[in-house]
Amino acid sequence: MDRQTWTPEHYRRSNSRQFRTAIEALELAGLHGGRLADVGCGSGEITRELAARGYAVTASDFSPAMVEATRELCWGLPVTVEVRDARKLELEPGAFDIVHCSWVLHWLDDVDHALREMARAVKPGGALVLQWSRGNPRHMSDAVTMLDDVMRRPRWRDRLADTPFAMQQHPADEVVARLAAEGLVLDVPPTELDAQFVADPVALGQIMKAAGLAEQALKLGDDADDFVTEVAAEMIAAKQLNPHNTRLIARRE
Ligand SMILES: C[S@@+](CC[C@H](N)C(=O)[O-])C[C@H]1O[C@@H](n2cnc3c(N)ncnc32)[C@H](O)[C@@H]1O
């Protein structure tokens, strides 16, 4: 999957909830300044806020456009930012007071490397703050099957043949086991956030276009809005509006 199709312009229009939940989680971990790694930094608003709150931030994202947007937004602040696939993440071991990664893990087909590298980067007394969608297998929804069904409709089928829906599922218990193997202990155990997508097909379609259906939207060009609105209408009709957003905070003692 080539997720370099994420655009900061689209993402900024719909990321206020992501920003709010990230800051809320980071405040739970305690924000005392120092060094912070922001993995999958997106368009840079969270990175900027953390730099303004006294952190030297090492930020990275898979998308060159997101990295450029973060660089511009954080100009003059103690932020370094680089293009980096989280599946090939490299962070200095034991160097960070906080490692933060919000709303990225569900886009990775394999999280083992990223989790190991993030856990190892946490210094003694430091924290790893993770938030991701579809973290709760007990609530496994059939939203993805439903999306696949829409993509197979005649109007879209041929044009979307090589862009399947990219969202993955990483159950919280598996994530916790990997962090424990790296010596981290849970501070805030996996918690499902109270989140629902907006039940308006146009607004929800635009949210999907900025993130989960960005690749498909790019492929479809002028027809993208029709497609994302059609998907959103199906999600609303099927009551598939819970992203099962999950948060955990783990610490190195
Ligand atoms: C929903 S945004 C989250 C951005 C930011 N963390 C926030 O909470 O607003 C997901 C981000 O993950 C990035 N991403 C997707 N796949 C990635 C990968 N393999 N490695 C690093 N970043 C990736 C996307 O480019 C996008 O910026």
The ligand as an ORCA input file, in Angstrom:
! r2SCAN-3c Opt
* xyz 0 1
  C      -4.668      9.583     11.003
  S      -3.088     10.267     10.643
  C      -2.492     10.585     12.302
  C      -1.563     11.756     12.360
  C      -1.261     12.265     13.756
  N      -0.567     11.268     14.546
  C      -2.541     12.677     14.446
  O      -2.938     12.010     15.436
  O      -3.172     13.649     14.002
  C      -2.139      8.850     10.185
  C      -0.742      9.199      9.724
  O      -0.018      7.976      9.613
  C       0.839      8.099      8.518
  N       1.236      6.755      8.094
  C       0.519      5.838      7.401
  N       1.259      4.745      7.194
  C       2.457      4.960      7.780
  C       3.662      4.222      7.906
  N       3.783      2.996      7.375
  N       4.712      4.761      8.566
  C       4.617      6.015      9.113
  N       3.513      6.781      9.013
  C       2.449      6.262      8.356
  C       0.050      8.864      7.479
  O       0.896      9.451      6.506
  C      -0.668      9.876      8.367
  O       0.068     11.069      8.474
*
